[in-house]
Amino acid sequence: PPVSTAIIGAGIAGLACGQALRAAGLPVRLFDKGRGPGGRMSSRRLPGAVVDLGAQFFSVRDPAFRRRVTAWQDAGHVAPWPETLWQVSETGWQRHRDDVERFIGTPRMSAVTRRLAEGLEVATGTRIERLESRDGHWWLLDQHDERHGPFARVVIAVPTPQAATLLAGHEPALAEACEAVIQRPCWAAWARFDAPLPSLPGVGDDWQAVRLDLDQDRAPAADALRFVSRNDHKPGRHGQGESLSLLARLEWSEAHLERDAEAVARALLDAFRGRLPRGVALPEPTDLGAHLWRHAQPDVFAGGEAVNRDYRRSSSGLALCGDGWRGPRVEDAWLSGHHLGEALTADAP
Ligand code: FAD
């Protein structure tokens, strides 16, 4: 029979790997603990608005990824965004211009992973807690002690700290490699408004996304925030109510891990108020909340040798992919999964 592969994690890396195997006609099954695929590219539905809580946009640099993104764009699953990116520094609000191509899923970020999941068998709501090796095959055990298998190969496409847990007892060297990749936490908040947001002096209404630089002159609380986007200014979402996604700085998130989500959301919104041009006031939000990503983005500098290997494999049929092996972006996660899928395809009998 053809080599069967299990993929744990249906984020963009696991899905890209799954699609590469499927394209080669190899059987593959994916498992994800979430309600749907998507992982850190997921979006949240509020009454009257959809907000992106993970990745806000993704850049395109690699030619293979560019070809894939162009196909998604032609099919209407992604669009260029933001058209107006601003940067707030000590000197105020400035248009940020560079040559980087940036895209977003339409009508929400999760449209990309939804598209990638098409044609793949994905078991959602299934948290894999243990791996078992028997007679040269792998079995997966989920949270209900249900057994899935047998599989010739298992791809672990989850954030590296979680991958380390699954590998313990099977591949100590790989588990150690996982532990060397630090995934840093990030608080992501949303604020929904019934009233329109004010026009900003010198900026106007046309701001879609804002990067906030560190500001040495301000109180540290103002430095909680690193990025803000307007969800109703994203392609496919015009006409939904006004809402903001507010991402905390990673250092700030580390320092406020145990804080209550509501308090975090307030702090991030207040930090944004503090960076608005003088005299501008935001209306009170009608819905406010926050989500903590415990493993938001790999620290590429701390990872050192471990990172930039694309993916990892063992001779026992286990393999690892995901952003942790390449870099902190959607593009890195896709490339990691895609390259692993190609490598697995190449050595399947
Ligand atoms: P994930 O998306 O995390 O996928 C892993 C999947 O595994 C998840 O779906 C999870 O549910 C599942 N899983 C975990 N453990 C188990 C288990 N035991 N059993 C079953 N399933 C399991 N990138 C950019 O390019 N641009 C940005 O602007 C950007 N901003 C970001 C902002 C935030 C707040 C965050 C959190 C990330 C951001 N990123 C950004 C990074 C980008 O989102 C990630 O690099 C990328 O989505 C990672 O994909 P992945 O497939 O490697 O992992």
Residues whose N, C-alpha, C, O or C-beta is under 5 A from the ligand:
A	BS01	FAD	I8 G9 A10 G11 I12 A13 G14 F31 D32 K33 G34 G38 G39 R40 M41 L53 G54 A55 Q56 F57 F58 S59 T126 R127 I128 A157 V158 P159 Q162 C186 A188 W293 A296 G322 D323 G327 P328 R329 V330 E331 A333
